Amino acid sequence: MKFRPKRYPTRLKPSVTILDVDGVITDGQFVYSSEGKFTKTFGPDDTDAISLLSRVCEVRFVTGDKRGFEISARRIAKDLGHQLDLVSTSRRLDWIANLYSLETVTYIGDGIFDHLVLKKVGYGIALANSLPHVREAADFVTTRKGGDRAVAEACLHLFSKFWPQINVLSEEWIAERVSGTWSN
Protein backbone atom coordinates (compact mmCIF):
# COMPACT_ATOMS: atom_id res chain seq x y z
CA MET A 1 0.00 0.00 0.00
CA LYS A 2 1.39 3.38 -0.94
CA PHE A 3 0.02 6.76 0.03
CA ARG A 4 1.48 9.91 -1.44
CA PRO A 5 -0.08 13.34 -0.89
CA LYS A 6 -0.84 15.28 -4.07
CA ARG A 7 1.12 18.40 -4.84
CA TYR A 8 -2.19 20.28 -4.58
CA PRO A 9 -4.15 18.33 -1.96
CA THR A 10 -7.86 18.89 -1.81
CA ARG A 11 -9.50 19.95 1.41
CA LEU A 12 -12.86 18.87 0.07
CA LYS A 13 -14.44 15.50 0.64
CA PRO A 14 -15.17 13.71 -2.60
CA SER A 15 -18.66 14.27 -3.91
CA VAL A 16 -18.28 11.55 -6.54
CA THR A 17 -16.14 8.47 -7.00
CA ILE A 18 -15.70 7.26 -10.56
CA LEU A 19 -14.43 3.73 -11.13
CA ASP A 20 -13.05 2.28 -14.31
CA VAL A 21 -14.62 -1.14 -14.90
CA ASP A 22 -12.17 -3.39 -16.74
CA GLY A 23 -9.14 -4.24 -14.65
CA VAL A 24 -10.53 -2.44 -11.59
CA ILE A 25 -13.81 -4.03 -10.56
CA THR A 26 -13.04 -6.95 -12.90
CA ASP A 27 -9.81 -8.89 -13.26
CA GLY A 28 -9.39 -7.34 -16.71
CA GLN A 29 -9.64 -10.65 -18.53
CA PHE A 30 -12.07 -11.13 -21.41
CA VAL A 31 -13.31 -14.57 -22.43
CA TYR A 32 -14.15 -14.93 -26.10
CA SER A 33 -16.03 -17.58 -28.01
CA SER A 34 -16.55 -17.76 -31.76
CA GLU A 35 -19.59 -15.53 -31.10
CA GLY A 36 -17.45 -12.78 -29.55
CA LYS A 37 -16.88 -11.49 -26.03
CA PHE A 38 -18.52 -13.93 -23.67
CA THR A 39 -17.87 -13.00 -20.04
CA LYS A 40 -16.06 -10.83 -17.50
CA THR A 41 -15.07 -11.77 -13.96
CA PHE A 42 -16.11 -9.39 -11.18
CA GLY A 43 -14.27 -9.62 -7.87
CA PRO A 44 -15.53 -10.53 -4.39
CA ASP A 45 -16.35 -7.95 -1.68
CA ASP A 46 -16.00 -5.01 -4.04
CA THR A 47 -19.75 -4.53 -4.46
CA ASP A 48 -20.29 -4.54 -0.68
CA ALA A 49 -17.66 -1.85 -0.26
CA ILE A 50 -19.14 0.19 -3.12
CA SER A 51 -22.55 0.04 -1.45
CA LEU A 52 -20.95 1.48 1.69
CA LEU A 53 -19.26 4.26 -0.28
CA SER A 54 -22.48 5.14 -2.10
CA ARG A 55 -23.94 6.21 1.25
CA VAL A 56 -21.48 9.13 1.49
CA CYS A 57 -20.86 10.13 -2.14
CA GLU A 58 -22.12 9.52 -5.65
CA VAL A 59 -20.61 6.43 -7.27
CA ARG A 60 -20.51 5.85 -11.00
CA PHE A 61 -18.64 3.64 -13.41
CA VAL A 62 -16.98 4.18 -16.75
CA THR A 63 -15.82 1.77 -19.42
CA GLY A 64 -14.28 2.10 -22.85
CA ASP A 65 -15.26 -1.46 -23.79
CA LYS A 66 -17.93 -1.20 -26.49
CA ARG A 67 -18.08 -4.93 -27.21
CA GLY A 68 -18.39 -5.85 -23.55
CA PHE A 69 -20.65 -2.96 -22.56
CA GLU A 70 -23.77 -5.14 -22.20
CA ILE A 71 -21.92 -7.50 -19.85
CA SER A 72 -20.78 -4.59 -17.67
CA ALA A 73 -24.22 -2.96 -17.83
CA ARG A 74 -25.86 -6.17 -16.66
CA ARG A 75 -23.70 -6.28 -13.52
CA ILE A 76 -23.27 -2.58 -12.72
CA ALA A 77 -26.47 -0.90 -13.91
CA LYS A 78 -29.04 -3.67 -13.71
CA ASP A 79 -27.81 -5.77 -10.78
CA LEU A 80 -26.21 -3.03 -8.66
CA GLY A 81 -28.19 0.03 -9.80
CA HIS A 82 -25.22 2.30 -10.52
CA GLN A 83 -24.63 4.67 -13.41
CA LEU A 84 -22.39 3.20 -16.17
CA ASP A 85 -21.07 5.34 -19.01
CA LEU A 86 -19.24 4.36 -22.18
CA VAL A 87 -16.30 6.77 -22.49
CA SER A 88 -13.08 6.30 -24.42
CA THR A 89 -10.05 5.97 -22.16
CA SER A 90 -8.31 8.83 -23.94
CA ARG A 91 -11.29 11.20 -23.39
CA ARG A 92 -12.08 10.52 -19.75
CA LEU A 93 -10.53 13.64 -18.28
CA ASP A 94 -12.58 15.93 -20.53
CA TRP A 95 -15.72 13.88 -19.85
CA ILE A 96 -15.23 14.14 -16.08
CA ALA A 97 -14.39 17.87 -16.24
CA ASN A 98 -17.61 18.51 -18.19
CA LEU A 99 -19.68 16.88 -15.43
CA TYR A 100 -17.88 17.70 -12.18
CA SER A 101 -15.46 20.05 -10.53
CA LEU A 102 -12.25 18.01 -10.74
CA GLU A 103 -11.19 18.70 -7.15
CA THR A 104 -14.34 16.94 -5.86
CA VAL A 105 -13.72 13.75 -7.85
CA THR A 106 -12.06 10.55 -6.72
CA TYR A 107 -11.04 8.32 -9.63
CA ILE A 108 -10.05 4.67 -9.39
CA GLY A 109 -8.22 3.38 -12.44
CA ASP A 110 -5.54 1.11 -13.80
CA GLY A 111 -5.38 1.76 -17.55
CA ILE A 112 -2.58 3.03 -19.71
CA PHE A 113 -4.16 6.52 -20.00
CA ASP A 114 -5.52 6.73 -16.46
CA HIS A 115 -2.46 8.67 -15.26
CA LEU A 116 -3.88 11.68 -17.12
CA VAL A 117 -7.00 11.56 -14.95
CA LEU A 118 -5.27 10.60 -11.69
CA LYS A 119 -3.00 13.66 -11.86
CA LYS A 120 -5.90 16.10 -12.27
CA VAL A 121 -8.70 14.91 -10.00
CA GLY A 122 -8.97 15.71 -6.31
CA TYR A 123 -7.92 12.20 -5.29
CA GLY A 124 -6.64 9.37 -7.46
CA ILE A 125 -6.30 5.68 -6.71
CA ALA A 126 -4.38 3.17 -8.83
CA LEU A 127 -4.33 -0.58 -8.44
CA ALA A 128 -1.30 -2.65 -7.51
CA ASN A 129 -1.09 -4.18 -10.97
CA SER A 130 -1.28 -0.86 -12.84
CA LEU A 131 1.63 0.19 -15.01
CA PRO A 132 4.34 2.13 -13.15
CA HIS A 133 3.46 5.53 -14.65
CA VAL A 134 -0.16 5.06 -13.52
CA ARG A 135 0.84 4.13 -9.96
CA GLU A 136 3.20 7.13 -9.85
CA ALA A 137 0.35 9.53 -10.71
CA ALA A 138 -1.91 8.22 -7.91
CA ASP A 139 -2.38 9.51 -4.37
CA PHE A 140 -2.93 5.95 -3.15
CA VAL A 141 -2.00 2.58 -4.61
CA THR A 142 -3.78 -0.55 -3.44
CA THR A 143 -1.91 -3.69 -2.43
CA ARG A 144 -4.48 -5.84 -4.24
CA LYS A 145 -5.04 -6.36 -7.96
CA GLY A 146 -8.17 -5.59 -9.95
CA GLY A 147 -10.90 -8.16 -9.48
CA ASP A 148 -9.28 -9.30 -6.21
CA ARG A 149 -10.78 -6.96 -3.60
CA ALA A 150 -8.77 -3.92 -4.75
CA VAL A 151 -11.93 -1.82 -4.89
CA ALA A 152 -12.91 -2.94 -1.39
CA GLU A 153 -9.44 -1.89 -0.19
CA ALA A 154 -9.77 1.46 -1.98
CA CYS A 155 -13.23 2.13 -0.52
CA LEU A 156 -12.06 1.34 3.02
CA HIS A 157 -9.10 3.66 2.45
CA LEU A 158 -11.44 6.46 1.34
CA PHE A 159 -13.50 6.03 4.50
CA SER A 160 -10.40 6.25 6.70
CA LYS A 161 -9.13 9.32 4.83
CA PHE A 162 -12.31 11.34 4.25
CA TRP A 163 -14.88 9.95 6.71
CA PRO A 164 -12.83 8.65 9.65
CA GLN A 165 -15.76 9.11 12.03
CA ILE A 166 -17.58 6.28 10.23
CA ASN A 167 -16.28 2.85 11.19
CA VAL A 168 -17.98 0.70 8.57
CA LEU A 169 -16.41 -2.46 9.99
CA SER A 170 -17.70 -2.03 13.54
CA GLU A 171 -20.42 -4.16 15.10
CA GLU A 172 -22.36 -0.98 15.88
CA TRP A 173 -22.37 0.11 12.25
CA ILE A 174 -23.49 -3.32 11.10
CA ALA A 175 -26.32 -3.29 13.67
CA GLU A 176 -27.38 0.20 12.48
CA ARG A 177 -27.25 -0.92 8.85
CA VAL A 178 -29.46 -3.92 9.56
CA SER A 179 -31.93 -1.79 11.51
CA GLY A 180 -31.90 0.93 8.83
CA THR A 181 -30.93 3.79 11.18
CA TRP A 182 -27.50 4.52 9.68
CA SER A 183 -26.77 8.06 8.55
CA ASN A 184 -23.64 9.98 7.70
KEVEXSE-471095 format. One record per residue: residue number from 1; residue in three letters; x, y, z of N, C-alpha, C in turn. Coordinates in Angstrom, 2 decimals, always signed. Atoms other than C-alpha are relative to their C-alpha. Example, Ala and Ser with C-alpha at 12.3 -4.5 7.8 and 13.67 -1.06 7.14 Angstrom:
BEGIN
BADO   i  aa   neast  nnorth     nup  caeast canorth    caup   ceast  cnorth     cup
BADO   1 ALA   +0.89   -1.19   +0.00  +12.30   -4.50   +7.80   +0.90   +1.20   +0.00
BADO   2 SER   -0.82   -1.19   -0.06  +13.67   -1.06   +7.14   -0.77   +1.09   +0.73
# end
This chain:
BEGIN
BADO   i  aa   neast  nnorth     nup  caeast canorth    caup   ceast  cnorth     cup
BADO   1 MET   +0.85   -1.17   +0.00   +0.00   +0.00   +0.00   +0.90   +1.23   +0.00
BADO   2 LYS   -0.80   -1.22   +0.07   +1.39   +3.38   -0.94   -0.93   +1.19   +0.05
BADO   3 PHE   +0.76   -1.24   -0.09   +0.02   +6.76   +0.03   +0.95   +1.15   -0.24
BADO   4 ARG   -0.83   -1.15   +0.29   +1.48   +9.91   -1.44   -0.91   +1.22   -0.15
BADO   5 PRO   +0.85   -1.19   +0.14   -0.08  +13.34   -0.89   +0.22   +0.68   -1.35
BADO   6 LYS   -0.09   -0.76   +1.26   -0.84  +15.28   -4.07   +0.75   +1.30   +0.22
BADO   7 ARG   -0.66   -1.30   -0.09   +1.12  +18.40   -4.84   -1.01   +1.09   +0.39
BADO   8 TYR   +1.06   -0.95   -0.31   -2.19  +20.28   -4.58   -1.13   -0.75   +0.69
BADO   9 PRO   +1.02   +0.84   -0.67   -4.15  +18.33   -1.96   -1.32   +0.74   +0.16
BADO  10 THR   +1.33   -0.56   -0.18   -7.86  +18.89   -1.81   -0.38   +0.01   +1.47
BADO  11 ARG   +0.54   -0.04   -1.35   -9.50  +19.95   +1.41   -1.46   -0.42   +0.00
BADO  12 LEU   +1.39   +0.40   +0.15  -12.86  +18.87   +0.07   -0.14   -1.51   +0.11
BADO  13 LYS   +0.32   +1.43   +0.05  -14.44  +15.50   +0.64   -0.51   -0.28   -1.40
BADO  14 PRO   +0.49   +0.32   +1.34  -15.17  +13.71   -2.60   -1.53   +0.04   -0.05
BADO  15 SER   +1.43   +0.04   +0.19  -18.66  +14.27   -3.91   -0.37   -1.12   -0.96
BADO  16 VAL   +0.23   +1.11   +0.93  -18.28  +11.55   -6.54   +1.27   -0.85   -0.08
BADO  17 THR   -1.09   +0.93   +0.27  -16.14   +8.47   -7.00   -0.32   -0.69   -1.32
BADO  18 ILE   +0.17   +0.60   +1.32  -15.70   +7.26  -10.56   +0.98   -1.17   -0.10
BADO  19 LEU   -0.81   +1.20   +0.12  -14.43   +3.73  -11.13   +0.03   -0.47   -1.43
BADO  20 ASP   -0.16   +0.71   +1.26  -13.05   +2.28  -14.31   -0.52   -1.42   +0.25
BADO  21 VAL   +0.54   +1.35   -0.18  -14.62   -1.14  -14.90   +1.08   -1.05   -0.22
BADO  22 ASP   -0.86   +1.12   +0.40  -12.17   -3.39  -16.74   +1.40   +0.13   +0.60
BADO  23 GLY   -1.28   -0.01   -0.69   -9.14   -4.24  -14.65   -0.07   +0.60   +1.38
BADO  24 VAL   +0.18   -0.60   -1.33  -10.53   -2.44  -11.59   -1.01   -0.82   +0.79
BADO  25 ILE   +1.02   +0.81   -0.68  -13.81   -4.03  -10.56   -0.03   -1.42   -0.59
BADO  26 THR   -0.19   +1.33   +0.58  -13.04   -6.95  -12.90   +1.49   -0.33   +0.04
BADO  27 ASP   -1.42   +0.38   +0.06   -9.81   -8.89  -13.26   +0.65   +0.42   -1.31
BADO  28 GLY   -0.53   -0.51   +1.26   -9.39   -7.34  -16.71   +0.07   -1.03   -1.12
BADO  29 GLN   -0.04   +1.06   +1.00   -9.64  -10.65  -18.53   -1.33   -0.05   -0.75
BADO  30 PHE   +1.18   +0.17   +0.82  -12.07  -11.13  -21.41   +0.00   -1.42   -0.54
BADO  31 VAL   +0.12   +1.35   +0.54  -13.31  -14.57  -22.43   -0.80   +0.10   -1.30
BADO  32 TYR   +0.64   -0.04   +1.30  -14.15  -14.93  -26.10   -0.41   -1.39   -0.45
BADO  33 SER   +0.39   +1.20   +0.73  -16.03  -17.58  -28.01   -0.03   +0.39   -1.47
BADO  34 SER   +0.10   -0.34   +1.42  -16.55  -17.76  -31.76   -1.09   +1.04   -0.24
BADO  35 GLU   +1.07   -1.00   +0.09  -19.59  -15.53  -31.10   +0.48   +1.39   +0.41
BADO  36 GLY   -0.52   -1.28   -0.47  -17.45  -12.78  -29.55   +0.26   -0.02   +1.49
BADO  37 LYS   -0.27   -0.12   -1.44  -16.88  -11.49  -26.03   -1.10   -0.70   +0.77
BADO  38 PHE   +0.94   +0.88   -0.68  -18.52  -13.93  -23.67   -0.23   +0.38   +1.45
BADO  39 THR   +0.18   -0.21   -1.43  -17.87  -13.00  -20.04   +1.11   +0.89   +0.57
BADO  40 LYS   -0.97   -0.73   -0.80  -16.06  -10.83  -17.50   -0.10   -0.53   +1.42
BADO  41 THR   +0.00   +0.48   -1.37  -15.07  -11.77  -13.96   +0.06   +1.19   +0.95
BADO  42 PHE   +0.08   -1.06   -1.00  -16.11   -9.39  -11.18   +0.47   -0.56   +1.33
BADO  43 GLY   -0.63   +0.47   -1.22  -14.27   -9.62   -7.87   -0.92   -0.06   +1.21
BADO  44 PRO   +0.77   +0.11   -1.24  -15.53  -10.53   -4.39   +0.17   +1.23   +0.89
BADO  45 ASP   +0.02   -1.07   -1.00  -16.35   -7.95   -1.68   -0.05   +1.41   -0.56
BADO  46 ASP   -0.02   -1.35   +0.56  -16.00   -5.01   -4.04   -1.38   +0.64   +0.00
BADO  47 THR   +1.34   -0.59   +0.07  -19.75   -4.53   -4.46   -0.51   +0.38   +1.39
BADO  48 ASP   +0.38   -0.38   -1.37  -20.29   -4.54   -0.68   +0.65   +1.32   +0.38
BADO  49 ALA   -0.71   -1.23   -0.34  -17.66   -1.85   -0.26   -0.54   +1.19   -0.80
BADO  50 ILE   +0.58   -1.07   +0.82  -19.14   +0.19   -3.12   -1.35   +0.42   +0.58
BADO  51 SER   +1.28   -0.38   -0.60  -22.55   +0.04   -1.45   +0.20   +0.85   +1.25
BADO  52 LEU   -0.33   -0.85   -1.15  -20.95   +1.48   +1.69   +0.36   +1.41   -0.46
BADO  53 LEU   -0.47   -1.29   +0.50  -19.26   +4.26   -0.28   -1.15   +0.82   -0.58
BADO  54 SER   +1.11   -0.73   +0.62  -22.48   +5.14   -2.10   -0.89   +0.68   +1.03
BADO  55 ARG   +0.76   -0.68   -1.06  -23.94   +6.21   +1.25   +0.58   +1.37   +0.33
BADO  56 VAL   -0.63   -1.29   -0.33  -21.48   +9.13   +1.49   +0.36   +0.83   -1.23
BADO  57 CYS   -0.26   -0.77   +1.21  -20.86  +10.13   -2.14   -0.61   -0.73   -1.20
BADO  58 GLU   +0.49   +0.60   +1.23  -22.12   +9.52   -5.65   +1.05   -0.97   -0.52
BADO  59 VAL   -0.90   +0.99   +0.58  -20.61   +6.43   -7.27   -0.48   -0.28   -1.41
BADO  60 ARG   +0.34   +0.37   +1.37  -20.51   +5.85  -11.00   +1.17   -0.69   -0.66
BADO  61 PHE   -0.99   +0.83   +0.68  -18.64   +3.64  -13.41   +0.16   +0.45   -1.43
BADO  62 VAL   -0.31   -0.37   +1.37  -16.98   +4.18  -16.75   +0.78   -1.15   -0.65
BADO  63 THR   -0.70   +1.03   +0.76  -15.82   +1.77  -19.42   +0.22   +0.50   -1.42
BADO  64 GLY   -0.26   -0.29   +1.41  -14.28   +2.10  -22.85   -0.27   -1.23   -0.87
BADO  65 ASP   +0.19   +1.28   +0.66  -15.26   -1.46  -23.79   -1.37   -0.08   -0.67
BADO  66 LYS   +1.26   +0.03   +0.75  -17.93   -1.20  -26.49   -0.55   -1.41   -0.14
BADO  67 ARG   +0.46   +1.38   +0.25  -18.08   -4.93  -27.21   -0.47   -0.70   +1.28
BADO  68 GLY   +0.39   +0.62   -1.25  -18.39   -5.85  -23.55   -0.93   +0.86   +0.83
BADO  69 PHE   +0.82   -0.95   -0.75  -20.65   -2.96  -22.56   -1.23   -0.68   +0.61
BADO  70 GLU   +1.22   +0.65   -0.50  -23.77   -5.14  -22.20   +0.29   -0.90   +1.19
BADO  71 ILE   -0.38   +0.84   -1.14  -21.92   -7.50  -19.85   +0.18   +0.88   +1.23
BADO  72 SER   -0.22   -0.93   -1.11  -20.78   -4.59  -17.67   -1.31   +0.63   +0.45
BADO  73 ALA   +1.28   -0.63   -0.33  -24.22   -2.96  -17.83   -0.89   -0.96   +0.78
BADO  74 ARG   +0.80   +0.99   -0.73  -25.86   -6.17  -16.66   +0.39   -0.01   +1.48
BADO  75 ARG   -0.46   +0.09   -1.38  -23.70   -6.28  -13.52   -0.14   +1.34   +0.72
BADO  76 ILE   -0.11   -1.29   -0.70  -23.27   -2.58  -12.72   -1.33   +0.75   +0.02
BADO  77 ALA   +1.24   -0.78   +0.06  -26.47   -0.90  -13.91   -1.21   -0.81   +0.45
BADO  78 LYS   +1.20   +0.78   -0.31  -29.04   -3.67  -13.71   +0.07   -0.66   +1.37
BADO  79 ASP   -0.08   +0.72   -1.28  -27.81   -5.77  -10.78   +0.28   +0.92   +1.19
BADO  80 LEU   -0.41   -0.85   -1.12  -26.21   -3.03   -8.66   -0.68   +1.37   +0.03
BADO  81 GLY   +0.73   -1.26   +0.04  -28.19   +0.03   -9.80   +0.86   +1.25   -0.07
BADO  82 HIS   -0.89   -1.15   +0.12  -25.22   +2.30  -10.52   +0.07   +0.50   -1.44
BADO  83 GLN   -0.17   -0.62   +1.31  -24.63   +4.67  -13.41   +1.24   -0.58   -0.68
BADO  84 LEU   -1.12   +0.50   +0.81  -22.39   +3.20  -16.17   +0.02   +0.79   -1.29
BADO  85 ASP   -0.14   -0.79   +1.22  -21.07   +5.34  -19.01   +1.09   -0.60   -0.88
BADO  86 LEU   -0.97   +0.44   +0.99  -19.24   +4.36  -22.18   +0.80   +1.22   -0.45
BADO  87 VAL   -0.86   -1.14   +0.30  -16.30   +6.77  -22.49   +1.38   -0.52   -0.37
BADO  88 SER   -1.34   +0.39   +0.44  -13.08   +6.30  -24.42   +1.03   +0.32   +1.08
BADO  89 THR   -1.02   -0.22   -1.02  -10.05   +5.97  -22.16   +0.79   +1.27   -0.24
BADO  90 SER   -0.77   -1.21   +0.30   -8.31   +8.83  -23.94   -0.81   +1.29   +0.16
BADO  91 ARG   +0.86   -1.18   -0.15  -11.29  +11.20  -23.39   -0.61   +0.14   +1.39
BADO  92 ARG   +0.62   +0.01   -1.33  -12.08  +10.52  -19.75   +0.17   +1.30   +0.76
BADO  93 LEU   -0.22   -1.23   -0.75  -10.53  +13.64  -18.28   -0.96   +1.09   -0.45
BADO  94 ASP   +0.94   -1.01   +0.51  -12.58  +15.93  -20.53   -1.43   -0.34   +0.39
BADO  95 TRP   +1.34   +0.43   -0.37  -15.72  +13.88  -19.85   -0.27   +0.32   +1.47
BADO  96 ILE   +0.18   -0.27   -1.43  -15.23  +14.14  -16.08   -0.08   +1.50   +0.25
BADO  97 ALA   -0.03   -1.45   -0.21  -14.39  +17.87  -16.24   -1.29   +0.66   -0.48
BADO  98 ASN   +1.26   -0.55   +0.48  -17.61  +18.51  -18.19   -1.16   -0.27   +0.97
BADO  99 LEU   +1.07   +0.37   -0.93  -19.68  +16.88  -15.43   +0.22   +0.48   +1.43
BADO 100 TYR   -0.31   -0.25   -1.40  -17.88  +17.70  -12.18   +1.15   +0.99   +0.13
BADO 101 SER   -1.18   -0.76   -0.37  -15.46  +20.05  -10.53   +1.08   -1.02   +0.35
BADO 102 LEU   -1.01   +1.05   -0.14  -12.25  +18.01  -10.74   +0.47   -0.22   +1.43
BADO 103 GLU   -0.51   +0.16   -1.37  -11.19  +18.70   -7.15   -0.96   -0.77   +0.92
BADO 104 THR   +0.95   +0.76   -0.81  -14.34  +16.94   -5.86   -0.13   -1.44   -0.47
BADO 105 VAL   +0.09   +1.34   +0.59  -13.72  +13.75   -7.85   +1.11   -0.90   +0.54
BADO 106 THR   -0.94   +1.08   -0.23  -12.06  +10.55   -6.72   -0.11   -0.92   -1.21
BADO 107 TYR   +0.00   +0.90   +1.16  -11.04   +8.32   -9.63   +0.83   -1.23   +0.35
BADO 108 ILE   -0.70   +1.25   -0.22  -10.05   +4.67   -9.39   +0.23   -0.64   -1.36
BADO 109 GLY   -0.31   +0.52   +1.32   -8.22   +3.38  -12.44   +1.29   -0.79   -0.04
BADO 110 ASP   -1.19   +0.82   +0.19   -5.54   +1.11  -13.80   +0.55   +0.08   -1.42
BADO 111 GLY   -0.33   +0.06   +1.42   -5.38   +1.76  -17.55   +1.16   +0.87   -0.42
BADO 112 ILE   -1.19   -0.64   +0.54   -2.58   +3.03  -19.71   -0.14   +1.53   -0.07
BADO 113 PHE   +0.23   -1.44   +0.05   -4.16   +6.52  -20.00   -0.53   +0.58   +1.30
BADO 114 ASP   +0.61   -0.47   -1.24   -5.52   +6.73  -16.46   +0.89   +0.97   +0.78
BADO 115 HIS   -0.88   -0.97   -0.69   -2.46   +8.67  -15.26   -0.42   +1.44   -0.31
BADO 116 LEU   +0.45   -1.34   +0.37   -3.88  +11.68  -17.12   -1.13   +0.47   +0.91
BADO 117 VAL   +1.11   -0.32   -0.89   -7.00  +11.56  -14.95   +0.49   +0.09   +1.45
BADO 118 LEU   -0.46   +0.06   -1.39   -5.27  +10.60  -11.69   +0.75   +1.25   +0.43
BADO 119 LYS   -0.78   -1.21   -0.32   -3.00  +13.66  -11.86   -0.87   +1.24   +0.17
BADO 120 LYS   +0.82   -1.21   +0.02   -5.90  +16.10  -12.27   -1.18   +0.01   +0.97
BADO 121 VAL   +1.16   +0.03   -0.90   -8.70  +14.91  -10.00   +0.44   +0.29   +1.43
BADO 122 GLY   -0.28   -0.30   -1.40   -8.97  +15.71   -6.31   +0.73   -1.12   +0.71
BADO 123 TYR   -0.65   +1.14   -0.64   -7.92  +12.20   -5.29   +0.00   -1.17   -0.98
BADO 124 GLY   -0.12   +1.09   +0.96   -6.64   +9.37   -7.46   +0.53   -1.28   +0.64
BADO 125 ILE   -0.42   +1.30   -0.51   -6.30   +5.68   -6.71   +0.33   -0.90   -1.19
BADO 126 ALA   -0.42   +0.99   +1.00   -4.38   +3.17   -8.83   +0.07   -1.37   +0.67
BADO 127 LEU   -0.07   +1.36   -0.52   -4.33   -0.58   -8.44   +1.43   -0.52   -0.04
BADO 128 ALA   -1.34   +0.57   -0.13   -1.30   -2.65   -7.51   +0.56   -0.48   -1.32
BADO 129 ASN   -0.49   +0.53   +1.27   -1.09   -4.18  -10.97   -0.10   +1.00   -1.15
BADO 130 SER   -0.04   -1.05   +1.03   -1.28   -0.86  -12.84   +1.43   +0.15   -0.50
BADO 131 LEU   -1.34   -0.32   +0.51   +1.63   +0.19  -15.01   +0.67   +1.02   +0.91
BADO 132 PRO   -0.71   -0.91   -0.91   +4.34   +2.13  -13.15   -0.38   +1.47   -0.13
BADO 133 HIS   +0.33   -1.42   +0.15   +3.46   +5.53  -14.65   -1.40   +0.32   +0.55
BADO 134 VAL   +1.34   -0.19   -0.56   -0.16   +5.06  -13.52   +0.09   +0.03   +1.52
BADO 135 ARG   -0.17   +0.02   -1.46   +0.84   +4.13   -9.96   +0.68   +1.29   +0.47
BADO 136 GLU   -0.73   -1.22   -0.38   +3.20   +7.13   -9.85   -0.91   +1.23   +0.03
BADO 137 ALA   +0.91   -1.15   +0.07   +0.35   +9.53  -10.71   -1.06   -0.03   +1.10
BADO 138 ALA   +1.08   +0.17   -0.98   -1.91   +8.22   -7.91   +0.38   +0.56   +1.37
BADO 139 ASP   -0.17   -0.39   -1.41   -2.38   +9.51   -4.37   +0.11   -1.24   +0.88
BADO 140 PHE   +0.00   +1.25   -0.76   -2.93   +5.95   -3.15   +0.05   -1.15   -0.99
BADO 141 VAL   -0.09   +1.21   +0.81   -2.00   +2.58   -4.61   -0.39   -1.19   +0.87
BADO 142 THR   +0.46   +1.15   -0.77   -3.78   -0.55   -3.44   +1.10   -1.08   +0.03
BADO 143 THR   -0.90   +1.15   -0.05   -1.91   -3.69   -2.43   -0.59   -1.17   -0.78
BADO 144 ARG   +0.69   +1.08   +0.70   -4.48   -5.84   -4.24   -0.18   +0.35   -1.47
BADO 145 LYS   +0.21   -0.15   +1.44   -5.04   -6.36   -7.96   -1.49   +0.14   -0.33
BADO 146 GLY   +1.37   -0.12   +0.47   -8.17   -5.59   -9.95   -0.70   -1.35   -0.01
BADO 147 GLY   +0.77   +1.22   -0.06  -10.90   -8.16   -9.48   +0.33   -0.87   +1.20
BADO 148 ASP   -0.40   +0.76   -1.19   -9.28   -9.30   -6.21   -0.06   +0.89   +1.23
BADO 149 ARG   +0.28   -0.84   -1.17  -10.78   -6.96   -3.60   +0.77   +1.33   +0.01
BADO 150 ALA   -0.68   -1.29   +0.05   -8.77   -3.92   -4.75   -0.97   +1.15   +0.22
BADO 151 VAL   +0.99   -1.05   -0.19  -11.93   -1.82   -4.89   -0.46   +0.05   +1.45
BADO 152 ALA   +0.36   +0.03   -1.42  -12.91   -2.94   -1.39   +1.10   +0.70   +0.81
BADO 153 GLU   -1.12   -0.66   -0.69   -9.44   -1.89   -0.19   -0.03   +1.51   -0.23
BADO 154 ALA   +0.05   -1.42   +0.32   -9.77   +1.46   -1.98   -1.15   +0.70   +0.73
BADO 155 CYS   +1.15   -0.60   -0.68  -13.23   +2.13   -0.52   +0.28   +0.14   +1.50
BADO 156 LEU   -0.34   -0.09   -1.43  -12.06   +1.34   +3.02   +1.04   +1.09   +0.24
BADO 157 HIS   -0.98   -1.09   -0.11   -9.10   +3.66   +2.45   -0.69   +1.36   -0.06
BADO 158 LEU   +0.71   -1.28   +0.13  -11.44   +6.46   +1.34   -0.76   +0.32   +1.28
BADO 159 PHE   +0.68   -0.24   -1.27  -13.50   +6.03   +4.50   +0.99   +0.48   +1.05
BADO 160 SER   -0.96   -0.39   -1.03  -10.40   +6.25   +6.70   +0.57   +1.39   -0.27
BADO 161 LYS   -0.58   -1.30   +0.34   -9.13   +9.32   +4.83   -1.02   +1.14   +0.09
BADO 162 PHE   +0.97   -1.09   +0.12  -12.31  +11.34   +4.25   -1.16   -0.06   +0.99
BADO 163 TRP   +1.09   +0.16   -0.96  -14.88   +9.95   +6.71   +0.46   -0.87   +1.17
BADO 164 PRO   -0.55   +0.85   -1.06  -12.83   +8.65   +9.65   -0.97   -0.22   +1.17
BADO 165 GLN   +0.97   +0.16   -1.08  -15.76   +9.11  +12.03   -0.95   -1.17   -0.25
BADO 166 ILE   +0.86   +1.12   +0.33  -17.58   +6.28  +10.23   +0.84   -1.28   -0.02
BADO 167 ASN   -0.71   +1.29   -0.04  -16.28   +2.85  +11.19   -0.92   -1.06   -0.61
BADO 168 VAL   +0.91   +0.90   +0.71  -17.98   +0.70   +8.57   +0.23   -1.46   +0.34
BADO 169 LEU   -0.28   +1.39   -0.36  -16.41   -2.46   +9.99   -0.40   -0.33   +1.44
BADO 170 SER   +0.34   +0.22   -1.40  -17.70   -2.03  +13.54   -1.32   -0.75   +0.15
BADO 171 GLU   +1.26   +0.69   -0.29  -20.42   -4.16  +15.10   -1.15   +0.99   +0.11
BADO 172 GLU   +1.05   -1.01   -0.14  -22.36   -0.98  +15.88   -0.51   +0.44   -1.36
BADO 173 TRP   +0.42   -0.42   +1.33  -22.37   +0.11  +12.25   -0.83   -1.09   -0.66
BADO 174 ILE   +0.74   +1.11   +0.61  -23.49   -3.32  +11.10   -1.40   -0.08   +0.60
BADO 175 ALA   +1.31   +0.03   -0.65  -26.32   -3.29  +13.67   -0.87   +1.15   -0.51
BADO 176 GLU   +0.76   -1.14   +0.52  -27.38   +0.20  +12.48   -0.43   -0.25   -1.44
BADO 177 ARG   +0.32   +0.27   +1.40  -27.25   -0.92   +8.85   -1.17   -0.98   -0.09
BADO 178 VAL   +1.08   +0.99   +0.01  -29.46   -3.92   +9.56   -1.31   +0.63   +0.45
BADO 179 SER   +1.23   -0.62   -0.51  -31.93   -1.79  +11.51   -0.46   +1.17   -0.86
BADO 180 GLY   +0.37   -1.07   +0.90  -31.90   +0.93   +8.83   +0.13   +1.39   +0.59
BADO 181 THR   -0.11   -1.31   -0.64  -30.93   +3.79  +11.18   +1.30   +0.73   -0.33
BADO 182 TRP   -1.29   -0.59   +0.30  -27.50   +4.52   +9.68   -0.14   +1.30   -0.75
BADO 183 SER   -0.06   -1.27   +0.75  -26.77   +8.06   +8.55   +1.42   +0.52   +0.07
BADO 184 ASN   -1.35   -0.54   -0.03  -23.64   +9.98   +7.70   -0.07   +1.36   +0.61
# end
